[in-house]
Amino acid sequence: MRSILAATALVAMPFVAFADESPLVGEEMAKTADNLSAALIYADWRGSCKALDPKIEEAKANGAFDDVDYAVLDYTARDADAFFASADAAGVGQAIRAHLESGVKTGQLLLIDADNQTVLNTIKNDTSAGRITAAVRAAKG
């Protein structure tokens, strides 16, 4: 009987791992925003940015970013003042400053509740276009 249970558990393991995947991280899963913004923290010298770009473009083509304020916050010149000024101009400065308080980290897309200036989700370069689409739609509610 134990060998049957062990075999069943081994066969089911890949499905359990896949079923637990979510486009949103941890407790952020339940958070949505009426006024959603997306901010790409970008630098052209960063490989993870180059890997994330085509996935975001595919998600855009699928309509994920319809009704979402989208901004690219460019850190290519490593000019923090200009970077944060562009975040302020995009209406997400407070959220960006809070999220990046330990330093600017490029290669991530932040989904931000623009009304209360909180980051709802952080999307990294290893996220597929389909999961980006799902994450944005989930954040829109």
Disulfide bonds with the S-S distance in Angstrom:
none
